[in-house]
Amino acid sequence: MALYGICSSALFLLALVGSSGGVAGKVLVSVPDVVEVVEGGTAQIKCSFNSTGLSNYTYQHWLYLEKDVRTQMSYMGPDRDPNSPSLLDTDYKERISVLPDFTLVIRDVTLQDERPFVCQIGAGMAGFAEGRAELHVYRAPELPVIKASSDGILVTSETPEKIAECLSRNGYPAPNITWYKGQSPLHPVDDKIRVETVLTTESSGLLTVSSTLYSLVQKQDRDALFYCEVNFRMPGSDRMMESDRVNITVFYPTEKVTLVIESPQEAVKEGDTVTLFCEGDGSPPPEYSFQRVLESKNGEVGLVDMKDVSGEYLVLENVKKEDSGRYRCLALDPNNFDSDLEDEVKISVNYLESIETSPDSSVQVSLGEDLLVQCTASASMPTAFQWKKQGELVMPGPELSLSNMTYEMAGQYHCAVSVLGVPGLNGSESINITVRGRPHIMAKQRHVLVRENEMVNLTCEAFGHPAPVITWDADGSVTHTRESHRVSSQLSVLATTELLESGVTCNASNSLGSSDHTIHLEARVVVATTTILPTVTHTVDPVRKELKAGESKGVLIVVIIVCILLLAILGAVLYFLYKKGKIACGRSGKQSITNPDDQRDDIVVEMKSDKLPEEAELLQESNNGEKRPSSDQGEKYIDLRN
């Protein structure tokens, strides 16, 4: 190492001697002024030279400077392989290399590598020269963190108050911090805006910057958003990061107080819960108190403090019309004693009362009379009237006019009253109307079809007031039902021959008279009809008798169809022979039909009548006006033989 240094010094002196000897020549070394690299990255510092006159390359050195002390890092000469320069024993030996074109490569760059590096080249008789490059190392800071002041700031303060603090950690080199309110940058202004910056070097060599903003505030700043902008340099470009937006608490005196009815939103009526809300425009909100303003007839005004007040709310439950009047809210703000901080609102409680009918709750009228009922009410606003019965509208207006009263018109009527313009404020009063008169029988049964000696139910229904009593002129089981002035009676009686002749009479009576009604019983006439159904009898092959019930259903269906076709053919043949006169029907009801061969088959058609003997006799009398013997009225046989 020492020998190498002596040789280098000798070469350096020889170069100086050669230069001073007047040999024409000059060496120019070119290196970049600044080389930028990210911490942990790889830096490359290029070095090249030009020489004029008689010159020849003899050596190349790389050196670094630390507090103006030069330290040689590498050596390359004509006697060395360009790919294997000599690396001296320094802190950089394990992290550097020199390329054949003299480029210095530094790996795993640290913050301590930010220093000047020197490229020195000797060119024989032309002398030597060197170039100096500055290595700059960068590290992007972390995202900025902003913290707003937790204390409220008074607008009346005469000195700037702390707004927020912005912290940018672990960057290199130190970034610049700019403050913004909304979109406008904030710059220091005497006695209005001040920024304090503190730079801290961490143990790692990285830098942390803390910036604190102080400013005067105004009332409108309560909605303003503050943030900080961090500007820093990275290789090849300038970059920027922004913090979150923060809002600050601004204190300002109350200048105005507003009292409003928060609920209900519609007109106030009796029974409502009324909520009053008082709000001042100061920050922090002032303390509130409520009063009711009392006015007497002679104009004197009194104040009543309201209890059960919760902050800025006053709640009045189940209000009455007596609660109508003026209510006042007063605000106490320690930051403003000069202004009259109060407001008031008027509450009008709508009411509906004294609903009455004339006549009152009950009235009696005679059947056929006219009736007029008046309905009145007392309310805070105009009202609307409706008369209803069983939920159905009878007529609008305060008057109920009924003409020619009938029992059906009796019942309970309701006068429904609503206050116009006040939803939900309504009421009603009812009146019960009774119609007096002698009984009137309704739902009359005039003729009832019965069979002699069977039980029959008869009904008689009557209206009247007082409620009528119903009686029957026949003995039987009687059931009564009563509903108001309507009575219904049901008689269960045996329809005897006497009742068929005389009928049954019901009588409805009360203290004002009676009414009768007769129900006529009529014997039910039975109309008989005769239906002749053919019965077919034929012999069956013995083999078929042995067919089992479990045979295929398809075979059974085919057999049925064939039988139907045979019956149809047989009927057609009989009808044809009858028309031709080949068949003569005797009184015995049985005839034999023979063919030329005088052969008989096994088919016999039996025709039976399902009529009763009485009906059969009527049919016989209607046939040619003659009555047939009873022996000829039972069965008819037609023997069909071949």
Residue pairs with C-beta under 8 A, 6 or more apart in sequence:
1 88
1 89
4 75
4 86
4 88
5 72
8 59
8 61
8 72
8 75
11 58
11 59
11 122
12 122
12 128
15 58
15 122
15 124
15 125
15 127
15 128
16 127
18 124
18 125
18 126
18 127
19 25
19 125
19 126
19 127
23 53
23 54
23 125
23 126
24 52
24 53
24 54
25 51
25 52
25 53
25 54
25 55
25 123
25 125
25 126
25 127
26 51
26 52
26 53
26 126
26 127
26 129
27 49
27 50
27 51
27 55
27 121
27 122
27 123
27 126
27 127
27 128
27 129
28 49
28 50
28 51
28 129
29 47
29 48
29 49
29 119
29 120
29 121
29 129
29 130
29 131
30 47
30 48
30 49
30 50
30 131
31 45
31 46
31 47
31 119
31 131
31 132
31 133
32 45
32 46
32 133
33 133
33 134
34 133
34 134
34 135
34 136
35 43
35 44
35 45
35 133
35 134
35 135
35 136
36 136
36 138
36 235
36 236
37 43
37 106
37 109
37 135
37 136
37 137
37 138
37 235
38 109
38 137
38 138
38 139
38 234
38 235
39 109
39 110
39 111
39 137
39 138
39 139
39 172
40 108
40 109
40 110
41 109
42 105
42 106
42 107
42 108
42 109
43 105
43 106
43 109
43 113
43 135
44 103
44 104
44 105
44 106
45 103
45 104
45 106
45 117
45 119
45 133
45 135
46 101
46 102
46 103
47 60
47 62
47 101
47 102
47 103
47 104
47 119
47 121
47 131
48 101
48 102
49 121
49 123
49 129
51 57
51 123
51 126
52 126
53 125
53 126
54 124
54 125
54 126
55 123
55 124
55 125
55 126
55 127
56 123
56 124
56 125
56 126
57 78
57 121
57 122
57 123
57 124
58 77
58 78
58 122
58 123
58 124
59 75
59 76
59 77
59 78
59 121
59 122
60 75
60 76
60 77
60 85
60 98
60 102
60 119
60 120
60 121
60 122
61 72
61 73
61 74
61 75
61 76
61 118
61 119
61 120
61 121
62 72
62 73
62 74
62 96
62 98
62 104
62 117
62 118
62 119
62 120
63 70
63 71
63 72
63 73
63 117
63 118
63 120
64 70
64 71
64 73
64 90
64 92
64 115
64 116
64 117
64 118
65 71
65 115
65 116
65 117
65 118
66 115
70 118
71 90
72 88
72 90
73 87
73 88
73 90
73 92
73 93
73 96
73 104
74 85
74 86
74 87
74 88
74 96
74 98
74 104
75 85
75 86
75 88
76 82
76 85
76 86
76 98
76 102
80 86
82 100
83 100
85 98
87 93
87 96
87 97
87 98
92 106
95 106
95 107
95 108
96 104
96 105
96 106
96 107
97 105
98 104
98 105
99 105
102 119
102 121
104 117
104 119
106 113
106 135
109 135
109 137
110 137
110 205
111 137
111 139
111 172
111 204
111 205
111 206
112 205
113 135
113 137
114 135
114 136
114 137
115 134
115 135
116 132
116 133
116 134
116 135
117 132
117 133
117 135
118 130
118 131
118 132
118 133
119 130
119 131
119 133
120 128
120 129
120 130
121 128
121 129
121 130
122 128
123 129
137 172
138 172
138 173
138 232
138 233
138 234
138 235
139 170
139 171
139 172
139 206
140 171
140 232
140 234
140 239
141 168
141 169
141 170
141 171
141 175
141 209
141 230
141 232
141 241
142 168
142 169
142 170
142 171
143 241
143 243
144 166
144 167
144 168
144 177
144 228
144 230
144 241
144 242
144 243
145 166
145 167
145 169
145 243
146 164
146 165
146 166
146 167
146 226
146 227
146 228
146 243
146 244
146 246
147 164
147 165
147 167
147 246
148 163
148 164
148 226
148 246
148 247
148 248
149 161
149 162
149 163
149 164
149 248
149 249
151 162
151 249
152 249
152 250
152 251
152 283
152 284
153 161
153 163
153 217
153 248
153 249
153 250
153 251
154 161
154 251
154 252
154 335
155 217
155 218
155 219
155 221
155 250
155 251
155 252
156 252
156 253
156 335
157 216
157 217
159 191
159 216
160 191
160 192
160 193
160 194
160 214
160 215
160 216
161 214
161 215
161 216
161 217
162 212
162 213
162 214
163 213
163 214
163 215
163 217
163 226
163 248
164 212
164 213
164 226
164 228
164 246
164 248
165 210
165 211
165 212
165 213
166 177
166 179
166 210
166 211
166 212
166 213
166 228
166 230
166 243
167 208
167 209
167 210
167 211
168 175
168 177
168 208
168 209
168 210
168 211
168 230
169 206
169 208
170 202
170 204
170 206
170 207
170 208
171 206
171 207
171 208
171 209
171 230
171 232
172 205
172 206
172 207
173 207
173 232
173 233
174 199
174 207
174 209
175 209
175 230
175 231
175 232
176 230
176 231
176 232
177 197
177 209
177 211
177 228
177 229
177 230
177 231
178 185
178 186
178 228
178 229
178 231
179 185
179 186
179 195
179 211
179 213
179 226
179 227
179 228
179 229
180 186
180 226
180 227
180 228
180 229
181 221
181 224
181 225
181 226
182 224
182 225
186 193
186 195
186 213
186 215
187 193
188 194
188 195
192 215
192 216
193 213
193 214
193 215
193 216
194 213
194 214
194 215
195 211
195 212
195 213
195 214
196 211
196 212
196 214
197 209
197 210
197 211
197 212
198 209
198 210
198 211
199 207
199 208
199 209
200 207
200 208
200 209
200 210
201 207
201 208
202 208
209 230
211 228
213 226
213 228
217 248
217 250
218 250
219 250
219 252
221 248
221 250
222 247
222 248
222 249
222 250
222 252
222 283
223 247
224 247
224 248
225 245
225 246
225 247
226 245
226 246
226 247
226 248
227 242
227 243
227 244
227 245
227 246
228 242
228 243
229 240
229 241
229 242
229 243
230 240
230 241
230 242
230 243
231 238
231 239
231 240
232 238
232 239
232 240
232 241
233 239
249 283
250 283
251 283
251 284
251 335
252 282
252 283
252 335
253 282
253 333
253 335
253 336
254 280
254 281
254 282
254 285
254 286
254 331
254 333
254 335
254 336
254 339
254 341
255 281
255 282
255 336
255 339
256 280
256 281
256 341
257 278
257 279
257 280
257 281
257 286
257 329
257 330
257 331
257 341
257 342
257 343
258 278
258 279
258 280
258 281
258 343
259 276
259 277
259 278
259 327
259 328
259 329
259 343
259 344
259 345
260 276
260 277
260 279
260 345
261 268
261 274
261 275
261 276
261 277
261 345
261 347
262 275
262 276
262 277
262 313
263 273
263 274
263 275
264 272
264 273
264 274
266 422
266 423
267 348
267 350
267 421
267 422
267 423
267 425
268 274
268 319
268 347
268 348
268 349
268 350
269 349
269 350
269 351
269 419
269 422
269 424
269 425
270 319
270 320
270 321
270 349
270 350
270 351
270 352
270 425
271 318
271 319
272 318
272 319
272 349
273 315
273 316
273 317
273 318
273 319
274 315
274 316
274 319
274 323
274 347
275 313
275 314
275 315
275 316
276 290
276 313
276 314
276 315
276 316
276 327
276 329
276 345
277 312
277 313
278 288
278 290
278 312
278 313
278 314
278 329
278 331
278 343
279 285
279 312
280 286
280 288
280 331
280 333
280 341
282 331
282 333
282 335
282 336
285 312
286 331
286 332
286 333
286 341
287 331
287 332
287 333
288 309
288 311
288 312
288 329
288 330
288 331
288 332
289 305
289 306
289 309
289 329
289 330
289 332
290 305
290 306
290 309
290 314
290 327
290 328
290 329
290 330
291 303
291 304
291 305
291 306
291 327
291 328
291 330
292 303
292 304
292 306
292 325
292 326
292 327
292 328
293 301
293 302
293 303
293 325
293 326
293 327
293 328
293 344
294 301
294 302
294 303
294 304
294 325
295 301
295 302
295 325
295 326
296 302
303 328
306 314
306 327
308 315
314 327
314 329
316 323
316 347
319 347
319 349
320 349
320 351
321 349
321 350
321 351
321 380
322 349
323 347
323 349
324 347
324 348
324 349
325 346
325 347
326 344
326 345
326 346
326 347
327 344
327 345
327 346
327 347
328 342
328 343
328 344
329 342
329 343
329 344
330 341
330 342
331 341
331 342
332 341
333 341
348 380
349 380
350 379
350 380
350 381
350 419
350 422
350 425
351 379
351 380
351 425
352 377
352 378
352 379
352 380
352 383
352 417
352 419
352 425
352 426
352 427
353 377
353 378
353 379
353 427
354 376
354 377
354 378
355 375
355 376
355 377
355 415
355 417
355 427
355 428
355 429
356 375
356 376
356 377
356 429
357 373
357 374
357 375
357 415
357 429
357 430
357 431
358 373
358 374
358 375
358 376
359 373
359 431
360 431
361 430
361 431
361 432
362 431
362 432
362 434
363 371
363 373
363 431
363 432
363 433
363 434
364 433
364 434
364 435
364 436
364 465
365 371
365 405
365 433
365 434
365 435
365 436
366 405
366 435
366 436
366 437
367 405
367 406
367 407
367 435
367 436
367 437
367 438
367 440
368 404
368 405
368 406
368 437
369 404
369 405
370 401
370 402
370 403
370 404
370 405
371 400
371 401
371 402
371 405
371 433
372 399
372 400
372 401
372 402
373 399
373 400
373 402
373 413
373 415
373 431
373 433
374 398
374 399
375 385
375 387
375 398
375 399
375 400
375 415
375 417
375 429
376 398
377 383
377 385
377 417
377 427
379 417
379 419
379 425
380 419
380 422
381 419
381 420
381 421
381 422
382 419
382 420
382 421
383 417
383 418
383 419
383 420
384 396
384 417
384 418
384 420
385 396
385 397
385 398
385 415
385 416
385 417
386 393
386 395
386 396
386 397
386 415
386 416
387 393
387 394
387 395
387 396
387 397
387 400
387 413
387 414
387 415
387 416
388 394
388 413
388 414
388 416
389 411
389 412
389 413
389 414
390 411
394 400
394 413
395 401
398 415
400 413
400 415
402 409
402 433
405 433
405 435
406 435
407 435
407 437
407 440
407 463
407 464
407 465
407 485
407 486
408 463
409 433
409 435
410 433
410 434
410 435
410 465
410 484
410 485
411 432
411 433
411 484
412 430
412 431
412 432
412 433
413 430
413 431
413 432
413 433
414 428
414 429
414 430
415 428
415 429
415 430
415 431
416 426
416 427
416 428
417 426
417 427
417 428
417 429
418 425
418 426
419 425
419 426
434 465
434 485
435 465
435 485
436 465
436 466
436 512
437 464
437 465
437 512
437 513
438 464
438 509
438 510
438 512
438 513
438 514
438 515
439 462
439 463
439 464
439 468
439 508
439 509
439 510
439 513
439 514
439 515
440 462
440 463
440 464
440 508
440 515
441 460
441 461
441 462
441 506
441 508
441 515
441 516
441 517
442 461
442 462
442 463
443 459
443 461
444 460
444 517
444 519
445 458
445 459
445 460
445 519
446 519
446 520
447 519
447 520
447 522
448 456
448 458
448 519
448 520
448 521
448 522
449 522
449 523
449 524
450 456
450 495
450 500
450 521
450 522
450 523
450 524
451 495
451 523
451 524
452 495
452 496
452 497
452 500
452 523
453 494
453 495
453 496
454 494
454 495
455 492
455 493
455 494
455 495
456 492
456 493
456 494
456 495
456 521
457 490
457 491
457 492
458 472
458 490
458 491
458 492
458 493
458 504
458 506
458 519
459 488
459 489
459 490
459 491
460 470
460 472
460 488
460 489
460 490
460 491
460 506
460 508
460 517
460 519
461 486
461 487
461 488
461 489
462 468
462 470
462 486
462 487
462 488
462 508
462 515
463 485
463 486
464 485
464 487
464 508
464 510
464 512
465 485
465 510
466 485
466 510
466 511
466 512
467 482
467 484
467 485
467 486
467 487
467 510
468 487
468 508
468 509
468 510
468 514
469 487
469 508
469 509
469 510
470 480
470 487
470 489
470 506
470 507
470 508
471 506
471 507
471 509
472 478
472 489
472 491
472 493
472 504
472 505
472 506
472 507
473 504
473 505
473 506
473 507
474 491
474 493
474 499
474 504
475 493
476 491
476 492
476 493
476 494
477 491
477 492
477 493
478 489
478 490
478 491
478 492
479 489
479 490
479 492
480 487
480 488
480 489
481 487
481 488
481 489
482 488
487 508
489 506
491 504
491 506
493 499
493 504
495 521
499 521
500 521
500 522
500 523
503 518
503 519
503 520
503 521
504 518
504 519
504 521
505 516
505 517
505 518
505 519
506 516
506 517
506 519
507 514
507 515
507 516
508 514
508 515
508 516
509 515
528 611
528 612
528 614
528 615
528 618
529 611
529 615
530 609
530 610
530 611
530 615
530 616
530 619
531 610
531 611
532 607
532 608
532 609
532 610
533 607
533 608
533 610
534 567
534 571
534 605
534 606
534 607
535 605
535 606
535 607
535 608
536 563
536 567
536 570
536 603
536 605
536 606
537 603
537 604
537 605
537 606
538 602
538 603
538 604
539 602
539 603
570 603
570 605
570 640
574 583
574 605
574 638
574 640
577 583
577 593
582 593
583 591
583 593
584 591
585 591
587 628
587 629
587 632
588 632
589 632
589 635
589 636
589 637
590 636
590 637
590 638
590 639
591 638
591 639
592 600
592 639
592 641
593 638
593 639
593 640
593 641
594 600
594 641
595 641
595 642
597 642
599 641
599 642
600 639
600 641
600 642
601 640
601 641
601 642
603 640
603 641
604 637
604 638
604 639
604 640
605 637
605 638
605 639
605 640
606 635
606 636
606 637
606 638
607 635
607 636
607 637
607 638
608 635
608 636
609 616
609 633
609 634
609 635
609 636
611 619
613 630
613 633
616 633
617 627
617 633
620 626
620 627
620 628
620 632
620 633
621 627
